[in-house]
Amino acid sequence: MLDLEDRHAHVFASSQFPAAELSVPKARRFAKNAYECFKVPTDTVELVVSELVTNGVLHTQRPVRVTLFTPSNGLIRIEVADTSSVPPRRRRAGPEDESGRGMELTEALSESFEVAPIPGGKVVCVSIAIEEVIPT
């Protein structure tokens, strides 16, 4: 049983997604479904997971792993690992560009944004502010 009084986040869900366009909506649904038990709004979580998985799949063409942590101290922590050692970077998207805004959007929606090297690639870690957690 999860102790919601524990003030440290713990991994509670993790899944690997193949390098395919269909992985993006699947990863978004994975995050939404995982956080439903906490009754927290998931719109921002879904958007951030979408952007990070899109980047991982697009730039590595290898599977990505999404790891979700229990809500703690008003934050949800999400990690997306891929096989590239190159950190994501912001691009200057023009008004007509259909892509290039994901990292700027992700950073704007996140309380913290970090990239850390791991064996065989990197992990992008974000924390998103949430309101009160109500377990079901």
N, C-alpha and C positions, 0 to 999 in steps of 0.2 A: 504494500500500500504506500502511495506517495505521501510524504509528510509535507503539506503545503506551508507549514511554519518554517521549514528549512529555508534559509536565506541564500543558499547556493544553488545555482542552476545545475541540472543533471541531464545527460543525454536521455531522451525518452523515445526517440524515433530516428531511424537512419535508413536511407535507401539509396541504392545505386541506380542510375538511369543511363541508358545507352545513348550514344552519340547520334541522335535522330531528332528531327523537328517535333515529333510526337512526345518527346520527353519533356518538353516545356510545359504543356498543359497537364501532363501526368504529375510532374513535380509540384505544380501549383495545387492540384487537387490533393496530393499527398500532404502538403503543409496545411491546407484548409481542414482536411479531415482529422489530422493529428491534433490540431489546436481546438477543435470543436468541444472537447471534453472540458476545456477551461473557460468556455463561454467568453472568449475575448474576440474582438473584431479582427478579422483576418485579411481585410482588403490590402493593407500595407504589406503584410507578410507575404501574401500571394504575389504581389507586384515585385517585391524584392527578390523572392525566389525565382520568379520568371526571368528577371533580368540577369541574375547570376548564372542560372542554368543555361540560358541562351548564350551568354558569353563563353561559358565552359565548352558547350557543345560546338559552337561556331568556330572558336579559335583553336580547339585541340582535336576535334573530330574523334574524341575518345570518350568513354563513359565518365560521368561526374557523380559524386556522392553528395547527397544533401543530408545534413545532420541537424536535428532540432533539439533544443534544450527546453526544460521546464521553465515556465515563466518565473522570474525571480526579481525581487526589488523593482518591480514596475517595468521590467524589460523582458523581451524575448530575444534569445540569441540563436542565430542561424549560421551554419557553416556550409560552404560549398567548396568541395575539393575537386581539383582537376589535375591533369598530367602536364600542364605547362608551368615552367618556372617563371615565366614573364608575368609581372603584375598587371592587372587591368589598369587602363588609363583613360582619362577623360578625352573625348574628341570634341572638336568644335564642329557641331552639326549646323549646316545651313538651314534656312527656313524651309527649303524644299526637300531636304534629306529625310529619308524614311527610317534611318537608323543613326546611331551615334550619340544618343542621349541617355543611355542606360546607366552608365556609371555616375553621371551627374545626378540623375534621379535617385539612384540607390543611396548615394552619399547624403542627399538632401533629406531623404526619408528616415535615415538611420541616426541613432544617438552616437554610435561609434562605428567605425569602418576600419578594418585592419586586414592586411595581407601578410601571411606568414609562409615561409618555405617549409615544405614537408618532403620526406623522401619520395622522389618520383614526381614532384610537382609543387603545388601551392594550395593553400586553403584561404578563402576569403571569408572573414568573420564579420558579421554585422549584428548590432543590437538595436532593436526597435522598441520604442516606448509604447506601453499599453496602459489601459486603465485597470481598474480592479479585476482580479481574477476570481471567478466564481466556479468552483469545481462542481461537476454534475455527479 
